[in-house]
């Protein structure tokens, strides 16, 4: 009898936790690139908000976007310009500031607000239309040449404004010190190479690390977790 009561209690708790988790995920209103893009395409004049800082926005942004966030001095005035009855699309470098902004809009009575999963990295990294104030320093052809001419190549793709990307740098320095000229390390930032990242069409989030061995991708991972270990294991294989 006690076991039955215990099992029922566990089931209730599990269901309760599942519901809480579902609600928390749903409240963020973060959607995939496909959903985000299709909803934007359905609007004649989509309300797109870049929730990054003004210096980031000046370097690159989604076509048609305006720039402000929760910390903007004119936040209230910017909100007043929007139509609450129509969807609002927010994005940032990842899904931090844009999620907070989308949630705040919903609290203020907006009918729909969506944050882009993966942020600007996902948008540009999958070749969607964007504005950039400069050309890329690296071309896809040059990149492919580097991959072809080096046996082992580790590529770090990110942004100078990405907090998680900064955590990659110390790990890369350790890897460089260990392997020296035996491993070619390439560091690519969105700010210097937006069109290249768009042409590559394999980036969904910053940072993304890619290891090539003899011209083939050994792994493509997001973040620094176990990066050093995975590089060591991959390069130890013949």
Secondary structure by P-SEA (a helix, b strand, c coil): caaaaaaaaaaaaaaaaaaaaaaaaaaaccccaaaaaaaaaacccccccccccaaaaaaccccccccccccccaaaaaaaaccccbbbbbbccccaaaaaaaaaaaaacccbbbbbcccaaaaaaacccccccccccccaaaaaaaaaaccbbbbbbbbcccaaaaaaaaaaaaaaaaccccbbbbbbbccccaaaaaaacccccccbbbbbcccccccccccccaaaaaaaaaaacc
